Amino acid sequence: MPVSKEFSKRLKALPEYLFVEIDRAKKEVQASGVDVIDLGIVDPDRPTPDKIIEAMERGTKDPANHQYPTNYGMIEFRQKTAAWYLKRFGVELDPEAEVLPVLGSKEGIGHIPLAFVNPGDVVLVPDPGYPVYRAGTITAGGEPYPMGLVEENAFLPLLGEIPLEMAERARLMFINYPNNPTAAVASEEFFGEVVLFAEENDVIVCHDAAYSEMTYDGYVAPSFLSVEGAKEVGIEFNSLSKTYNMTGWRIGFAVGNAQILAGLAKVKSNVDSGMFQALQVAGIAALTEDLSDFRKTQVATYQRRRDLLCDGLTTIGWRIEKPKGGLCVWARLPGNVSSSSAAIDLLCKAAVVVAPGVGFGKYGQGYVRFSLACPEEKIKQAVKRIEPVYSEWTKGVS
Ligand SMILES: *Cc1c(COP(=O)(O)O)cnc(C)c1O
């Protein structure tokens, strides 16, 4: 008898990760010899600063770093993270208890529901949203409840419209600003409302601040933890991935409430053994070296790309407001064009990969997401290719 290879119910309940499918479609078009421009995934296309790479090299040569790291991470890494939080956000953190390294924030986000969600509990997730909030919830046996992010409310969840029954059953809430995929930003005032909601409904808040440093036009993003009461109800995830072009390195951290972090640390200590210490040495360099020139150039680069894309699309009739943060542009489609058919049209007729909005949740219907992780020349070319497809849509031909 062959052994059954049937996936578990939990795994079957997970969709295939969005970008796996997009990549497959892209490869098919490429295989026919077409030069495809990829504005799909948000993955910085530029290298990590040398100072960080050199620190990693030093770290790998120290035998002390070759053994199992501790579950809570090196104290110096935690201290430097706390120091960075104080300097950047004015948020005080106890490095011993309020900082926890994670293997990329995706790992921490994916695992946190295992610490606090019982089967049948509700997790409030932004929709459209980063798919990991939903996937982590399902893996823990929880039930995601989508909080719709609509343009009319500046892509902030309407907390007052969450049904009472769902608010009562909710154990966790995920929020994410600067947001992916809508590129919206949030004020401290909004974070204050979230704290009130959490206190009233006994809900743990997890704020994903992966794009806190990717902001434009002089806008500076606040930390969720900078508002009063936040540290009593929640934690914040941050990451070096986007800030320092380090997506491949897998260095992130969770900060905030000690008891919530202890839950996450307990899950992690049972499934991983912490972060390679040489990576933590590199992380320390990222948080302490003077990389201000790199950061200025990096933000300016994305701001120029954003301007090129938004201005270019506006010129061909697709009016899009310039977002203040994030690494993408969230574009409303004309008329009744669905997000999947738009993504297919753009791939097949323009050889441009975009992410269909609906891949981020049902409220993403009618939108596509353009990534800014692409050189200017390609963005210009993409706009040219999109023009005839866009005019087909507006004529209602497609
Ligand atoms: C890119 C991204 C992250 C960062 O993931 P890492 O695992 O730290 O690389 C987290 N949240 C959102 C919304 C993202 O887009």
The ligand as a Gaussian input file, in Angstrom:
#p B3LYP/6-31G(d) Opt

LIG

0 1
 C        8.277000      42.835000       2.921000
 C        7.299000      42.809000       4.023000
 C        7.659000      42.350000       5.278000
 C        9.099000      42.017000       5.572000
 O        9.347000      40.733000       5.552000
 P       10.736000      40.164000       6.058000
 O       10.317000      38.790000       6.441000
 O       11.205000      40.962000       7.206000
 O       11.664000      40.197000       4.903000
 C        6.737000      42.365000       6.293000
 N        5.494000      42.852000       6.083000
 C        5.120000      43.317000       4.904000
 C        3.772000      43.894000       4.756000
 C        6.000000      43.293000       3.830000
 O        5.605000      43.740000       2.639000

